[in-house]
Amino acid sequence: MTKFAIGIDFGTQSGRAVLVEVSSGKEVASSVKEYTHGVMDEWLPDGITRLEDDWALQHPADYLEVLQVTIPEVLQKAEVSADDVIGLGIDFTACTILPIDKHGQPLCMLDEYASHPHSYVKLWKHHAAQEEANILNEIAEKRGESFLNRYGGKISSEWMIPKIWQILNEAPDIYELADQIVEASDWVIYQLTGELKRNSCTAGYKAIWNKKLGYPSKDFFKSLDPRLENVVEEKLSDKVYSIGKKAGEITLNMANLIGLNPGTAVAIANVDAHVSVPAVGITEPGKLLMIMGTSTCHILLGEEERVVPGICGVVEDGVLPGLMGYEAGQSCVGDHFEWFTENCVPASYHLEAEERGINIHQLLTEKANSLAVGESGIIALDWWNGNRSTLVDADLTGLLIGATLLTKPEEIYRALIEATAYGTRMIVETFRTHGVPVNDIYACGGIAEKNSMMMQIYADVLKMEIRISSSSQTPALGSAMFGAVAAGKEQGGYETIFDAAAVMGGVKDQTYVSNKKNADVYDQLFEEYQKLYDYFGRGQNNIMKRLKKIKKDSLQVKDGGVVC
């Protein structure tokens, strides 16, 4: 009998499930559930509690809804019985964390804390812990902490320890009440299996955990804040489980809720970007995968550990067993373009798109594609949501230069796309400069799937051929592959993720090849981008940070607060 695995990708705006044929990797059905609460960056669900700048929260109930809606739907669409589903895997955005009580209940789901911002899930792009991250990095550098080298010299405000410290600083009652603070991915596995097992991927990349050394010392945490001395024992755990392993089996209660059989194998949770690597068939060093969506994550395999400034981390076995997994990323890609279409495009463009039966992104892409490289005379920095790599600074903001009264929306739109390509080139060149080869480029995600103009721009800017994932749901496919590995060979799955990748992963025949004429012009533009990158990003002119402070002070005065 044909056996199937289910992969669920918990993204920024929605969760998506895919039902995959284990013997071939064929995706037979998919389902998407938008989060009921979406991303909360202005108000809590009560409609009364306002959030400050740089906050980004989610509601954990949305994750359970994804399970309850998408799994029955893919089974129904494919007319597949739960009896033939051998395994389930999930992936998540990261670092996305939440405080829970001793029963595993999220604190935000307790009535008395429903209006407390710190009781909710802090999404990956919650950047309000930048002050904590700055102090952490300063203290770690003064102490000569060796872990900094593994994370490019800085710990990001997106990561677990700064976010935990922010909770402690701003809501000590929530911190004390929390039995544990966990990754949302591990919490979902906890709900499915009844067992809380922290995965090695998020622990390694986002929580300063190391396979050989564990977490930083108690003395380090004490140097940050005496209240954090025992944070690992009190709020985390030194028990970390390797990706590629079985987390447990679906409980009877969850089986009844989601339509799968009790006892179905569940894989240890993973991160969306990292789980995508085997889904495109990458199992060796030198191949960089861009997972392109709201943000972009760059994953690269290597044979040895190198110090690479400004990357998100290098973790042994962090992506595939036996290899070093390097991560870098850009905080603003799809978000970048969405912001522009919602705030800066005239009504006439929206009307034209509506009359032609296409969306505004398609219209702008069509118009932008008619432009020659450099024709607009403008260039942008891709920091509308901060810089993740290689500057690791969430306080940086966007910039557009060269605009005139004749500048058209499509010219700005293209400049924003080009800015993200330049940001990726900065990352690629940084890897190469520090001894980590980048020989091949792969891409996956909605942008890679739908926007051929953007992918051609990337090929021209990078001066490399780009291969595209064969799956439109690459992270979900990767999760399904890990689900098949969790089930094991005896149940019709696979013994290792390498075995699964050889059969279930792959790329399309079509590739994007660099155009030399365009690449030559982009070399000139990239040189200008580098100058802006250094000038505004490396301390020569901190105007972006000064403006953010003026904004914050002004809002406090406007709201009747006191400016200190």
Residue, then its C-alpha position, 0 to 999 in steps of 0.5 A: m500500500t502507498k504510504f504518506a507523510i504530512g509536513i506542516d510549515f508554520g509561517t509568519q502569516s499562516g500555516r500550510a500542510v502538505l500530504v506527500e507520497v513517501s516513495s516518490g516525494k510527490e505532493v498529493a494535496s495541500s492546505v493553507k490556514e491563515y492565522t486568525h489573529g495574524v501578526m499582532d504588531e499594534w494591538l492585542p486581541d482585546g483591542i485595548t492594549r496597544l503595543e509599542d514599536d518593534w513588537a510582533l506577537q502571535h497567538p498560540a491558539d492559531y497554531l492549533e487551528v492550523l492542525q485542526v483545519t489543514i490535516p483533515e483537509v489534505l486527507q479529504k482532498a486526496e481521499v487518503s486514509a489516516d491508516d496510510v499516514i506513517g509520520l508527521g513533521i513540522d517546521f517553524t519560523a524562529c526564534t518564536i517563543l512563548p512562556i508556558d505554565k507547568h501544565g504546558q498552557p501558554l500564559c496568554m490563554l489564562d484569563e488573568y494574563a490575556s491583556h498582558p503583552h509579554s504573555y503572548v508568543k514573541l514572533w521571530k521579527h519581534h525586535a523590541a529586545q534590541e537594547e538587551a541584545n546590545i548589552l549582551n553583546e557588549i558584556a560577552e565581548k568584554r568577557g571574551e566569550s568564545f560563543l560570539n565567534r560562532y554567531g558572527g560576533k553578535i547575538s541578534s535581538e530576534w533570538m531567545i536570550p534577549k527576548i527572555w531578558q526583555i520579559l524579565n526586565e519589563a514583566p518580572d511577574i510573567y517571568e516568574l510565573a512561567d514554568q518554562i519559556v519554549e520555542a513555539s515549534d517545540w510547544v506544538i510538538y508538546q501538544l501533539t505528543g504530550e512530551l516537551k522535547r527541545n530541538s537542536c536546531t533552534a537551540g543551536y542557532k537561536a539560544i546560544w546552545n552548543k552540541k559539545l559545550g551546552y549553553p553559556s556558563k552560569d557566570f555569564f548569565k549572572s554577569l548579564d543580570p543576577r536574576l538570570e544566573n539559573v535561567v537554563e535550569e529554571k526556564l530552559s533545559d539542558k536536554v536537547y534532542s537532535i533533528g532527524k529523530k523521533a519526538g514521540e507519537i500522536t496522543l489519543n486526544m490530539a488524534n481525535l482533534i486532527g484526524l490522524n491515528p494515535g501512535t503516528a510518528v512525530a519528528i523532532a521540530n525544525v526551523d523552516a529554512h533548515v528543513s528546506v535544504p534536503a527538500v531541494g536535494i542538497t546534501e553536500p557542502g558549497k550549495l547555498l539555499m535562499i528561502m525567500g518569503t517575508s524574510t530570506c534565510h540563507i543556509l549553507l553547508g560546510e565541512e569545517e567550522r569557520v569564523v564568519p562575521g555577521i552571520c546568524g550562526v554555525v552549528e554542528d549537525g544544525v541542518l544535516p548530520g555530520l556537517m556544519g550548517y551556516e545560517a545568514g539572513q535578511s529581515c525584510v524581503g516580502d515584507h519590504f514589497e508588501w509595505f510599498t504596495e500598501n502605502c506608496v502606490p497610487a490608486s490608479y495603479h490599483l485600479e489598473a491591476e483590478e481592471r486587468g484581473i491581476n494583483i498589484h505585485q504582478l502589475l508592478t513587476e510587469k512595469a519594472n521588468s521593462l526598465a533597463v538596469g540602472e535606468s531609474g537612477i535610484i538605489a535602496l538599502d533593504w533595512w526596512n525591518g533592520n539588518r540580520s546579516t551581516l550587520v546584525d542590527a535591528d535598529l537600522t532602517g530603510l533608505l531610498i536615494g536618487a529619487t526625483l519628481l519624475t520617479k515612478p512607483e515601478e522604479i522604486y519597486r524594482a530598486l527595493i527588489e535590487a536592494t534585497a539582491y545586493g544584501t544577499r550578495m553581501i552575505v555570499e561575499t562574506f562567506r567566501t572571504h572567510g573561507v566558506p565556499v559558495n559554489d551553487i545557488y538554490a532558491c525556494g519559497g513563494i517569491a522564487e516560485k512566482n517572480s521570474m523577474m526577481m530571480q533573474i535580477y538575483a542571478d545577474v547581481l550574484k553572477m551565478e546560476i540559480r536553481i529553483s525548488s521543484s516544490s512550491q511548499t518546500p519547508a512543508l515537504g522537508s518536514a514531511m521528509f523528516g516525518a518519514v524518517a521519524a516513522g522509520k524504514e520498517q513502517g515504510g519510511y526512511e532510515t536517514i534524511f539523506d536517504a529521504a532526500a535522494v528520493m523525495g527532494g529535487v529542483k526544477d529543470q528551469t534555471y536562471v542564468s546570469n546576463k553578463k551585460n546586466a551583471d556589469v551594470y549591477d557591479q557598478l550599482f553594488e559598489e554604490y550599495q556597499k558604500l551606503y551599507d558601510y556609511f549607515g551600517r557601521g557607525q559612520n553615520n548613526i542617523m537611523k538610530r538617532l531618528k528612531k530615538i527622536k520618534k520614540d521620545s515624540l510618541q511618549v510625549k504625544d501619549g502623555g508619557v514621561v521622557c527620561 
